[in-house]
Amino acid sequence: MFFSDVKQRIQSLKKQLNSSSDVGSRLVEKGSACVGMVYIKSMIDNALFVDGICKPIADSEQISLQLLATEIIKTADVAEVEMEQAADKILLGNVVLIISGEEKLLAVDILKYPARIPSEPPTSFVIQGPREGFTEDIRTNITLIRRRFYNKNLVLKDVFVGRYSNTRITIAFLKGIASKEVVNEIIEKLKSIDTDGIIDSHYIIKHLEKHPRSLFKQVGSMEKPDIVAAKMLEGRVAMIIDGSPIVLTLPFLFFEEVQASNDYYNSYIYSSFIRVVRLLGILIAVVIPGIYIALRVFHQNIIPIKFLITITNTTKGLPFTPFLEMLFISLLFQILYEVSLRLPSYLGLATSIVGALILGDTGVKAGLISPPGVIIVALAKIALYTVPEQAYQLTILQYLFLFIGGSVGLIGIIGFLVYLVIYLASLDSYGAPYLAPYAPRVFPDLEDGVFMKPTNSMKMRPQSFKNANKTRQK
């Protein structure tokens, strides 16, 4: 009777899992008792399954739920579950044990699947400092954060999102530093997501943003655990998504993108200078093409006479108007960039360099484009990557300013800049003004703004957003 009941429950579990080909099962008979096992072959540690579960059961004299949970299985986490929970546990990499004569089942966690070794992310190289990067394995990522906080106040909470993917999202924060209000709001936001599946962290970004239709980035995204740990120490909340090497953080401020981990591993004077360079890079990338075309079309009297003569000589006989010429060159560079991304790495670099040099030089010699136009667009495209995290948004702004400069002139560019600043100042991220600490002016946070002070002078945590403990060091 007991044997048939165990077999029926095994078949019931396999049926719930649609009898998939990678669902395995075993039945071990031990005297008058028997143990059934259901698991997914591709998600368990086979060595631990044999040595930690099968062998101890085979060697034991008695079989019961209590003995299996406390004495026999000692090499993995064991939890008692109801039959209704068993299928979900199997999908999470557990081996579910069905013991004859017992109502409850045992879930033994021996999850294992191929995972990439932590390595330095391609977008976050450092000269000095930690070189570890997150991987696609959520357990590895949690461990990388745990290593930074040997403290009981590191809190991890799990939320599962996606009707079909049931993706695990771990919310990480420091109790006593992060604002409870912000933590609860983020958890509620995640729980309210109703979608088929979450494949990567970027799938939930729009759900978390306060202004999802805005062009501008409103959620922090990092690939390095040292950066995430530093942000958590300031009172931010991190979200680790299973299957993604990108960890999200909230609240988010615009000036986070001007900062980099290298800044805190170098002289604060040099870091302040580099931050100014990054801001200039953003400005150059966005407005220089528009200003150039505005000067050529509407404000030639502003251009110095020698430069104007040079431009006139190099643009004589071109078949395109100044606006069409700049648009053509910009699109040419954008196409080369997209091609270099999608080609194999050994071809992509060569194609982007050779393409830019040959097409640029040939276009000038053929009389289709001018050298000043090529230089201006190349400068703007290179400047985009002083802040690579904002490159996509800045590219759109670059084209908007190009159109405004070609149609309205400098007045339009200045007007649109003023509008952008006002718009950005109106945004907020979970109670944090987007342009803080400059709009509004938060004086204590200016010590780590564009110009930074030595780290031992930063006594207080950021006051631009909510946190439970303002004092960083005494």
C-alpha positions in Angstrom: 0.0 0.0 0.0 2.8 2.4 1.0 4.8 1.5 -2.2 1.8 2.3 -4.5 1.2 5.6 -2.7 4.8 6.7 -3.2 4.6 5.7 -6.9 1.4 7.6 -7.3 2.9 10.7 -5.8 5.9 10.4 -8.1 3.7 10.2 -11.1 1.6 13.1 -9.9 4.7 15.3 -9.6 6.0 14.3 -13.0 2.6 15.0 -14.5 2.7 18.5 -12.9 6.0 19.0 -14.6 4.5 17.9 -17.9 6.6 14.7 -18.0 9.5 16.7 -19.3 12.5 14.7 -20.6 14.9 16.1 -18.0 12.7 15.2 -15.0 14.2 12.1 -13.3 12.8 9.9 -10.6 14.1 7.0 -8.4 12.4 4.5 -6.0 14.6 3.0 -3.2 13.1 0.2 -1.2 14.5 -0.4 2.3 12.8 -3.3 4.1 9.2 -2.4 4.7 9.8 1.3 3.7 10.6 3.0 0.5 11.8 6.5 -0.6 10.8 8.1 -3.9 12.9 10.9 -5.4 11.9 13.4 -8.1 14.4 15.9 -9.5 15.5 17.8 -12.7 18.6 16.1 -14.0 20.2 19.2 -15.5 19.9 21.3 -12.3 21.4 19.1 -9.6 24.9 18.2 -8.4 25.1 14.6 -9.4 28.0 13.8 -7.1 26.2 15.2 -4.1 23.0 13.4 -5.2 24.8 10.0 -5.1 27.1 10.6 -2.1 24.9 12.8 0.0 21.4 11.4 -0.6 21.3 7.9 -2.3 24.3 6.4 -0.4 23.2 7.5 3.1 19.7 6.2 2.4 21.0 2.8 1.1 23.3 2.5 4.2 20.8 3.4 6.8 18.9 0.8 8.7 15.7 2.8 9.3 13.9 5.2 7.1 11.7 8.0 8.4 11.1 11.7 7.7 12.8 12.8 10.9 15.8 10.6 10.4 16.3 11.7 6.8 16.0 15.4 7.8 18.3 15.3 10.8 20.7 12.4 10.6 21.0 10.8 7.2 21.2 13.8 4.9 23.9 16.1 6.3 25.5 17.6 3.2 22.7 19.9 2.0 19.9 22.1 3.1 16.7 20.1 3.9 13.2 21.5 4.4 9.8 19.9 5.0 7.2 20.8 2.3 3.7 20.0 1.4 2.8 18.1 -1.7 1.4 21.4 -3.2 4.8 23.0 -2.9 6.9 20.1 -4.2 6.8 21.0 -7.9 8.0 24.5 -7.3 10.9 23.2 -5.1 11.9 20.8 -7.9 12.0 23.7 -10.4 14.4 25.5 -8.0 16.9 22.7 -8.2 15.7 20.6 -5.2 15.5 16.8 -5.0 12.1 16.1 -3.4 12.0 12.9 -1.3 8.7 11.1 -0.8 8.8 8.7 2.2 6.3 5.9 2.6 3.9 6.5 5.5 4.7 10.2 5.7 2.3 13.0 4.6 5.0 15.7 4.3 7.9 15.6 1.8 11.5 16.6 2.1 13.1 19.1 -0.3 16.9 18.8 -0.5 18.7 21.7 -2.1 21.6 20.5 -4.3 21.2 23.0 -7.1 24.1 23.1 -9.6 24.3 24.4 -13.2 27.1 25.8 -15.4 28.2 29.2 -14.2 30.8 31.7 -15.4 33.7 32.5 -13.1 33.7 36.1 -11.8 35.9 38.2 -14.0 36.5 41.9 -14.7 33.5 43.4 -16.6 34.3 44.7 -20.1 32.7 48.1 -19.3 34.2 48.7 -15.9 38.0 48.3 -16.1 40.0 49.8 -13.3 43.7 50.5 -13.0 43.6 50.0 -9.2 40.9 48.3 -7.2 38.8 45.1 -7.2 38.5 43.4 -10.5 35.6 41.0 -9.7 32.4 41.3 -11.7 29.0 39.8 -11.3 28.0 36.7 -13.3 24.7 35.2 -14.5 24.5 33.0 -11.3 22.5 34.7 -8.5 24.2 32.6 -5.8 27.6 33.7 -7.0 26.4 37.4 -7.0 25.0 37.1 -3.5 28.3 35.7 -2.3 30.2 38.5 -3.9 28.1 41.0 -1.9 28.2 38.9 1.3 32.0 39.1 1.2 31.8 42.8 1.5 29.5 42.7 4.6 30.4 40.3 7.4 27.5 41.8 9.3 24.1 40.5 10.4 22.5 43.8 9.2 22.8 42.7 5.5 19.2 41.7 4.7 18.2 39.7 1.6 14.6 39.2 0.5 13.4 37.1 -2.4 10.6 38.0 -4.8 9.7 35.7 -7.8 8.5 37.5 -10.9 7.1 36.2 -14.2 4.2 33.9 -14.9 6.3 31.5 -16.9 9.9 32.3 -15.9 9.2 32.7 -12.2 12.6 34.5 -12.0 14.2 35.0 -8.6 14.9 38.6 -7.7 16.9 39.2 -4.5 16.5 42.6 -2.8 19.6 43.4 -0.8 20.0 46.3 1.7 21.6 47.2 5.0 19.2 47.3 7.9 19.6 50.5 9.9 20.9 52.4 6.8 18.4 51.9 4.0 15.1 53.6 4.4 12.3 51.1 5.2 9.8 53.2 3.2 12.0 52.9 0.1 12.6 49.1 0.6 8.9 48.4 1.0 8.0 50.5 -2.1 10.5 48.6 -4.2 9.2 45.3 -3.0 5.6 46.3 -3.7 6.7 47.5 -7.2 8.3 44.1 -7.9 5.4 42.1 -6.6 3.0 44.1 -8.8 4.8 43.2 -12.1 2.6 40.9 -14.1 4.4 39.7 -17.1 5.3 36.4 -18.9 8.9 36.3 -18.0 12.0 38.2 -16.8 15.0 37.3 -18.9 17.4 40.0 -17.8 17.5 42.9 -15.3 16.6 45.4 -18.1 13.2 43.7 -18.3 12.2 45.2 -14.9 13.8 48.6 -15.2 10.7 50.3 -16.8 8.5 48.8 -14.1 10.7 50.4 -11.4 11.0 53.8 -13.0 8.8 56.6 -11.8 8.7 58.1 -15.3 8.8 55.1 -17.7 8.3 57.2 -20.8 11.2 59.5 -20.1 14.4 59.2 -22.2 16.6 59.5 -19.2 18.0 56.6 -17.1 16.3 56.4 -13.7 17.7 53.1 -12.3 21.3 52.5 -11.5 22.9 49.4 -13.2 26.3 48.0 -12.1 28.5 45.0 -13.0 30.9 45.2 -10.0 30.2 44.2 -6.4 32.5 46.9 -4.9 30.4 49.6 -6.6 27.1 48.0 -5.4 28.5 47.6 -1.9 29.5 51.3 -1.8 26.0 52.4 -2.9 24.4 50.1 -0.3 26.5 51.8 2.4 25.1 55.1 1.3 21.6 53.8 1.8 20.6 52.5 -1.6 18.7 49.2 -2.3 20.2 46.6 -4.7 18.3 44.1 -6.8 20.0 41.0 -8.0 18.3 39.2 -10.8 18.9 35.5 -11.5 20.4 35.1 -15.0 21.8 38.6 -15.3 25.2 40.0 -14.5 23.7 43.5 -14.0 22.6 44.5 -10.5 20.2 47.4 -10.2 20.2 50.0 -7.5 17.7 52.6 -6.2 17.3 55.6 -5.6 19.3 56.9 -8.6 20.8 60.3 -9.3 22.1 61.7 -12.6 25.5 62.6 -11.1 26.1 58.9 -10.2 27.1 58.5 -13.9 29.7 61.2 -13.6 31.3 59.2 -10.8 33.3 56.0 -11.3 34.9 53.5 -9.0 38.4 54.6 -10.1 37.6 58.0 -8.5 37.8 56.5 -5.0 41.0 54.6 -5.7 43.0 57.7 -7.0 43.9 61.1 -5.7 40.8 63.2 -5.0 42.3 66.1 -6.9 42.8 64.0 -10.0 39.3 62.5 -9.6 37.7 65.9 -9.4 39.5 66.9 -12.6 38.3 63.7 -14.4 34.7 64.4 -13.3 34.9 67.8 -14.9 36.2 66.2 -18.1 33.3 63.8 -18.1 30.8 66.6 -17.8 32.5 68.4 -20.6 32.4 65.2 -22.6 28.6 65.0 -22.1 28.3 68.6 -23.2 30.5 68.2 -26.3 28.8 65.0 -27.3 25.3 66.5 -27.1 25.6 70.1 -28.4 28.8 70.5 -30.5 27.2 69.1 -33.8 24.2 71.3 -33.3 26.2 74.4 -32.6 28.5 73.8 -35.6 25.5 73.5 -38.0 23.8 76.5 -36.4 27.0 78.6 -36.8 27.3 77.6 -40.5 23.7 78.2 -41.4 22.6 81.1 -39.2 25.5 82.8 -37.4 28.4 82.9 -39.8 29.3 86.4 -38.4 30.2 84.8 -35.0 32.8 82.4 -36.5 36.4 83.8 -36.4 37.4 85.0 -39.9 40.3 82.6 -40.4 38.2 79.6 -39.3 35.4 80.8 -41.6 37.8 81.0 -44.6 39.0 77.4 -43.8 35.4 76.2 -43.6 34.5 78.0 -46.9 37.4 76.5 -48.7 36.8 73.0 -47.5 33.0 73.0 -48.2 33.2 74.6 -51.6 31.4 72.5 -54.2 29.8 70.0 -51.8 26.5 68.6 -53.2 24.8 68.6 -49.8 23.5 71.4 -47.6 25.4 71.8 -44.3 22.5 70.1 -42.4 22.3 67.1 -44.7 26.1 66.8 -44.7 26.2 66.6 -40.9 23.3 64.2 -40.8 25.0 62.0 -43.4 28.3 61.9 -41.5 26.5 61.2 -38.1 24.5 58.3 -39.6 27.6 56.9 -41.3 29.4 56.8 -37.9 26.3 55.3 -36.2 26.1 52.5 -38.9 29.8 51.7 -38.4 29.3 51.5 -34.7 26.3 49.1 -35.0 28.3 46.9 -37.5 31.3 46.7 -35.1 29.0 45.6 -32.3 27.5 42.7 -34.3 30.5 41.4 -36.1 32.8 38.9 -34.4 35.3 40.7 -32.1 38.3 40.1 -34.4 36.4 41.7 -37.3 34.5 44.3 -35.4 37.5 46.4 -34.3 39.1 46.2 -37.7 35.9 47.2 -39.5 35.2 50.2 -37.3 38.7 51.6 -37.6 39.3 50.8 -41.3 35.7 51.9 -42.2 36.0 55.2 -40.4 39.4 56.0 -41.9 38.7 54.8 -45.4 35.1 56.1 -45.7 36.0 59.4 -44.1 39.1 60.0 -46.2 37.4 58.8 -49.4 34.3 60.9 -48.8 36.4 64.0 -48.3 38.4 63.3 -51.5 35.3 62.6 -53.5 33.8 65.9 -52.4 30.8 64.5 -50.6 31.7 65.6 -47.1 34.1 68.2 -45.6 37.0 67.7 -43.1 35.5 70.0 -40.5 32.3 68.1 -40.5 34.1 64.8 -40.1 36.2 66.2 -37.2 33.1 67.6 -35.4 31.1 64.4 -35.7 34.0 62.2 -34.7 34.7 64.4 -31.6 31.1 64.2 -30.6 30.9 60.4 -31.1 34.1 59.8 -29.1 32.9 62.1 -26.3 29.7 60.0 -25.9 31.8 57.3 -24.2 33.2 59.5 -21.5 30.1 58.3 -19.7 29.3 55.0 -21.5 26.2 54.2 -19.3 24.5 57.3 -20.8 25.7 56.8 -24.4 22.3 55.7 -25.8 20.4 58.6 -24.3 23.1 61.1 -25.3 23.0 59.8 -28.9 19.3 60.7 -29.1 19.9 64.1 -27.6 22.8 64.6 -30.1 20.4 64.1 -33.1 17.7 66.4 -31.4 20.2 69.2 -31.0 21.4 68.6 -34.6 17.9 69.1 -35.9 17.3 72.1 -33.7 20.6 73.7 -34.6 19.9 73.2 -38.3 16.3 74.6 -38.1 16.3 77.3 -35.5 19.9 78.1 -34.7 21.7 79.0 -31.4 18.5 80.4 -29.9 16.8 77.1 -30.3 19.8 75.2 -28.8 19.9 77.5 -25.7 16.1 77.3 -25.3 16.2 73.5 -25.5 19.1 73.3 -23.0 17.1 75.4 -20.5 14.1 73.1 -21.1 16.2 70.0 -20.5 17.6 71.3 -17.2 14.1 72.3 -16.0 12.7 68.9 -17.0 15.6 67.0 -15.3 15.1 69.0 -12.2 11.5 68.0 -12.1 12.3 64.2 -12.1 12.6 62.2 -8.9 13.7 58.7 -8.0 12.0 57.3 -4.9 12.1 60.6 -3.1 15.5 61.7 -4.5 15.6 64.8 -6.8 17.2 63.7 -10.1 19.8 66.5 -10.2 20.7 66.5 -6.5 22.9 67.7 -5.0 22.8 70.7 -7.4 19.1 71.1 -8.0 18.0 71.4 -5.3 21.3 72.4 -3.6 22.2 69.9 -0.9 25.3 71.4 0.6 26.6 68.3 2.6 26.5 66.2 -0.5 28.7 68.6 -2.5 31.7 67.0 -0.9 31.2 64.1 -3.3 29.7 65.9 -6.3 31.6 67.1 -9.3 34.4 68.1 -7.0 35.2 65.6 -4.4 36.9 65.7 -1.0 39.2 63.0 0.5 37.2 60.0 1.6 38.2 60.5 5.3 36.4 64.0 5.1 33.1 62.5 4.0 31.5 62.2 7.4 27.9 62.0 6.4 25.9 59.8 4.1 24.1 61.4 1.2 21.2 63.5 2.3 19.8 63.8 -1.3 17.7 60.6 -0.7 16.2 58.9 2.3 18.3 56.7 4.5 17.9 55.7 8.2 21.4 56.7 9.4 23.0 59.9 8.3 26.4 59.4 9.9 29.0 57.6 7.8 32.1 58.0 10.1 33.0 59.9 13.2 
